[in-house]
């Protein structure tokens, strides 16, 4: 059953989002907040930081730290 966001599905009562959607959310947080990478991983819906790091690199071809460091100064 799809939720109203259409980017998530409910499986056995738990909401699940495609990793690409979670990575997009993490990219936004990395560019717009000063949260740590660990905090952002959890905010984006990842239970394990190592899984987040692996998925982030697979989707962006850089680490989350490299991505965060590359953001332009405010």
C-alpha positions as a Markdown table, in Angstrom:
| # | Residue | x | y | z |
|---|---|---|---|---|
| 1 | Unk | 0.0 | 0.0 | 0.0 |
| 2 | Unk | 1.5 | 3.4 | -1.0 |
| 3 | Unk | 1.5 | 6.3 | 1.3 |
| 4 | Unk | 0.4 | 9.8 | 0.3 |
| 5 | Unk | 4.0 | 10.7 | -0.5 |
| 6 | Unk | 4.1 | 8.1 | -3.3 |
| 7 | Unk | 7.8 | 7.7 | -2.6 |
| 8 | Unk | 7.3 | 5.3 | 0.2 |
| 9 | Unk | 5.5 | 2.0 | 0.7 |
| 10 | Unk | 4.2 | 0.4 | 3.9 |
| 11 | Unk | 5.4 | -3.2 | 4.4 |
| 12 | Unk | 4.3 | -5.1 | 7.5 |
| 13 | Unk | 3.3 | -1.8 | 9.1 |
| 14 | Unk | 6.7 | -0.2 | 8.5 |
| 15 | Unk | 7.3 | 2.6 | 6.1 |
| 16 | Unk | 10.1 | 1.9 | 3.5 |
| 17 | Unk | 11.6 | 4.4 | 1.1 |
| 18 | Unk | 13.9 | 3.6 | -1.8 |
| 19 | Unk | 17.6 | 4.2 | -0.9 |
| 20 | Unk | 17.8 | 6.8 | -3.6 |
| 21 | Unk | 15.0 | 8.9 | -2.0 |
| 22 | Unk | 16.8 | 8.6 | 1.4 |
| 23 | Unk | 20.1 | 9.6 | -0.2 |
| 24 | Unk | 18.4 | 12.7 | -1.8 |
| 25 | Unk | 17.1 | 13.7 | 1.6 |
| 26 | Unk | 20.6 | 13.2 | 3.1 |
| 27 | Unk | 22.2 | 15.3 | 0.3 |
| 28 | Unk | 19.7 | 18.1 | 1.1 |
| 29 | Unk | 20.5 | 17.9 | 4.9 |
| 30 | Unk | 24.3 | 17.8 | 4.2 |
| 31 | Unk | 24.0 | 21.0 | 2.2 |
| 32 | Unk | 21.6 | 22.9 | 4.4 |
| 33 | Unk | 22.5 | 21.9 | 8.0 |
| 34 | Unk | 25.4 | 21.5 | 10.3 |
| 35 | Unk | 24.3 | 18.1 | 11.5 |
| 36 | Unk | 26.9 | 15.4 | 11.7 |
| 37 | Unk | 27.0 | 12.7 | 9.1 |
| 38 | Unk | 25.8 | 10.2 | 11.7 |
| 39 | Unk | 22.8 | 12.4 | 12.6 |
| 40 | Unk | 22.0 | 12.9 | 8.9 |
| 41 | Unk | 22.2 | 9.1 | 8.3 |
| 42 | Unk | 19.6 | 8.5 | 11.0 |
| 43 | Unk | 17.4 | 11.5 | 9.9 |
| 44 | Unk | 17.4 | 10.0 | 6.4 |
| 45 | Unk | 16.1 | 6.7 | 7.7 |
| 46 | Unk | 19.2 | 4.6 | 7.8 |
| 47 | Unk | 19.6 | 2.3 | 10.8 |
| 48 | Unk | 23.4 | 1.7 | 10.3 |
| 49 | Unk | 25.8 | 4.5 | 9.4 |
| 50 | Unk | 28.0 | 2.1 | 7.4 |
| 51 | Unk | 25.0 | 1.2 | 5.2 |
| 52 | Unk | 24.3 | 4.9 | 4.7 |
| 53 | Unk | 27.9 | 5.5 | 3.7 |
| 54 | Unk | 27.9 | 2.6 | 1.2 |
| 55 | Unk | 24.6 | 3.7 | -0.4 |
| 56 | Unk | 25.7 | 7.4 | -0.5 |
| 57 | Unk | 28.9 | 6.5 | -2.3 |
| 58 | Unk | 27.1 | 4.2 | -4.7 |
| 59 | Unk | 24.7 | 7.0 | -5.6 |
| 60 | Unk | 27.0 | 10.0 | -5.6 |
| 61 | Unk | 30.5 | 8.5 | -6.3 |
| 62 | Unk | 31.8 | 10.4 | -3.3 |
| 63 | Unk | 31.7 | 10.0 | 0.5 |
| 64 | Unk | 29.2 | 11.9 | 2.5 |
| 65 | Unk | 32.1 | 13.9 | 4.1 |
| 66 | Unk | 33.5 | 14.8 | 0.7 |
| 67 | Unk | 30.0 | 15.9 | -0.4 |
| 68 | Unk | 29.5 | 18.0 | 2.8 |
| 69 | Unk | 32.9 | 19.6 | 2.5 |
| 70 | Unk | 32.2 | 20.5 | -1.2 |
| 71 | Unk | 29.2 | 22.7 | -0.3 |
| 72 | Unk | 29.7 | 26.3 | -1.0 |
| 73 | Unk | 30.1 | 28.6 | 2.0 |
| 74 | Unk | 26.9 | 30.4 | 3.0 |
